[in-house]
């Protein structure tokens, strides 16, 4: 049995997110089998006024009845298989996936295929999942998840008026406008063979892949035309949105569009620079070491050069969330309110220092060695290996293989050049979730220094000396570019 994912197929794979011919197959000796059904559709395909349609369709499919079983019957059938069917809906990709022991593969495969091919779109399932999506916005984003609220507020700033500019779950008015017939029609027009990539990995029988692929011949060959997302809107200087809600600490998200993606040679040295600056949930990053480690400002300080969604309790991103338009972002959370503006200045201070001075030679060597090992951890299980293999087909490049090949000979000069070419210098969007928006707006526009407030003594003298520089670090913002938005108005339309 040979893998369908070869070096040749990667080199000729489309970089425009067209579904590649044939499944992605990774046969192994594992007793587990992972299946991923990846459709090239997502919230970027939501019609204006019906934001949330793509995600709602996916969740009704995955968590609703089929023409042959009610949803409770599906859950009951999955239980003895020790498996479940998961769905992941992002801006440009929707994934149905699960992992099962090979002894139960046929039964699981039938259940998974039925969810995609024969959804019933029952009225009660539709109403339940639409309510869930509405609650995610009103009780989750607006209510008790300030970190996610800050990130979504940043996305809505960067991509205002753009297909990426609303949460995947939708908006309040968009969800209200969606009907069960809309969901059914979206399934017919966007769940088509030309948008589908099938992935199978693990110890499956040799005959299984072809038989499983044949099940999907009943899907329409084509449907709604796929379009590339436009560039992010132009910006005029730094822009700040204060989202006002009851909050004991403030969540901060900073970002701007960048043009580099995994298909670009420069992306890989840029990835090294970002790991040095703000590797997610590790103390490898400057931001984590200087904001949290040296100053005790908050819990987490990270940066990203592409879309990032954490997988469960790991430190790793979920696969199959590619976007053709990417952005650079810094996440700072949570911060004591009186230190919010200092923290923003601090994040930009270290970013600009990297841009001005380049990555220190010793840190470059340490980061390069770190990534040579750390990147191997991204594919620890059969499902993640499959997800990364599918991403390799989507981009035309395997990020793990590219890093393994490039890191040994990469130079500091290449990293510094990528930083200067791609990382934004100004024109940032900044979202702050806070309970005292008017106060921080006034302080920001005053241009006055914003010193850090320590709760304890003993901060090293060199850190306190740097504090004096950071507290007055330029943060130019025009009054016309500062908005106060009550949380009840977020994601309404």
ABEGO torsion letter per residue (X at the ends): XBBABBAAAAAABBAAGBBBBEBBBBBBABABBBBBBBBBBBAAABBBGABGAAAAAAAAAAABBBAABBAAAAAAAAAAAGBBBBBBBBAABBBBBBBBBAAAAAAAAAAAAAAAAABAGBAAAAAAAAAAAAAAAAAAAAAABAAAAAAAAAAAAAABGBAAABBAAEBAAAAAABBAAAAAAAAAAABBAAABBBBBBEBBBAAAAAAAAAAAAABBABBBBBBBBBBBBBBBEBBBBBBBBBBABBBBBBBBBBABBAABAAAAAAAAAAAAAABBGBAABAAAAAAAAAAGABABBBBBABBBBBBEABABBBBGABBABBBBBBBBOBBBAAAAAAAAAAAAAAAAAAAAAEBBAAAAAAAAAAAAAAAAAABABAAAAAAAAAAAAAAGBBAAAAAAAAAAABBAAAAAAAAAAABBABGBBBBBBBABAAAAAAAAAAGBBBBBBBABBGBBAAAAAAAAAAAABBBBBBAAABBBBBAAABGAX
